[in-house]
Amino acid sequence: MIVTRKNRSQTIPRHWTKRLCALGVALLAGHTVAANAASPMETRLGSGEKSIERYTEYGYTAASRLAQNCDASPRQIAEDWAAKEFGAKAATNVAEMLMLSAECVRKCVYIEAFAREHRGWKPSLNLMRDDIIRGEVLKQLYDGSKKSLPEVFAEKDEAVALAARTRSLYENSRRDITAERGERVYQESLSSLLYLENLAQVMDHHIKGMFSCYQWQETREAAPAAKAQRELLAWRAAWARHQTEIAKLAGGASIYRSQNRSQNPTDGSSTRGAMAELCEAALQTLAGKTTNHSSAQAMESPPPPHCNPEIK
C-alpha cells in the first residue's frame, strides 16, 4: 500500500489517486502488494508460498486492471478476484474485508497527528520496520502529537475495531469458502486475519500505554498514570500472545520482534530501548518499583538522539 499524507494529496492527479486507492485494498494482515517493499507493511501474508502468492497476485491483478482502465471500480476488482479465489458466494464479504484492510493498517502503523506536522520521509519514524517494532522513537512521536492525544487514541481504537471487523466478515463466509475451496484455503487467510488483529492490539496498547506514561511524566496527574498502567498490562498480554499463539498459526507469517535500530545486532544492544524493554521499564516505574540498571537504561536511551528520558 502506498500511503500519502493528506496535505500532499492535492499534488497527485485524480486518476492516480484512484489507482493508489485500489492498490491500497490489496492490503491484508498488514502487508503490501509489493513483496519486497522495505516498509513497515512488508509482505507477511504467511510463510507458505501459496499464502503469499494469493495476495501478491491480487496486487498485480489490481495494478494491471487499473493500468488498462483508471476508472475501473476498486471494489469490483476486489469482488472479481475474491470470487476467483474464494468462490462467488463469499466474494462480497471478502471484497469488503479487502476494502477495510488498508485503512486498518494505516491506523495501526501510522500516527496521523504526528504525520500532519512531520516533514520529510518516514511519517511514523519507522516505528514498525520490516519485522521489528521499535521503542526508541516513541518519545519523539509523542512530542509531535501530544496536543492531539484523544485523536491518537481514537485512531488506535479504530485500527483494532477494523481488524476485528475484517476477521468477522471472513468468518461469516466460512461455510461458503470451505464448500468452494476447502478448509485449507479458509484457514490460511484466517491465520493472516488473526495475525492482523493481534498486531493491531499490540500497537494499540504500546502507543496508548507509552503516550499516557509520557503524559503522566509531564503532568503528574493520576488519570494518565492509571491509563498507562492499564494499557501497558494489556500490551504485555497481547505481546505474549503474539509470541505464543500467533506464532503457531498454520501458514502464518513469522512474528514481529522487539528491536531498535542498532546497526550491529550482534553487539547485544539491539533490544535495548526497543518496545518490550521500554514498556516493561515503564510498568516497573508506574508500579513504584525501583528500576534495575537495564530498565533504567531502557528509559533513558541516550543514543539515538530522540529517545525516552527516565520517568521520575
Helices and strands as residue ranges (DSSP letters): G 6-11, H 14-24, H 49-68, H 74-86, G 88-90, H 91-109, H 112-117, E 128-129, E 132-133, H 138-143, G 146-148, H 149-171, H 174-181, H 183-219, H 222-243, G 246-248, E 257-258, G 265-267, H 275-286, H 293-300
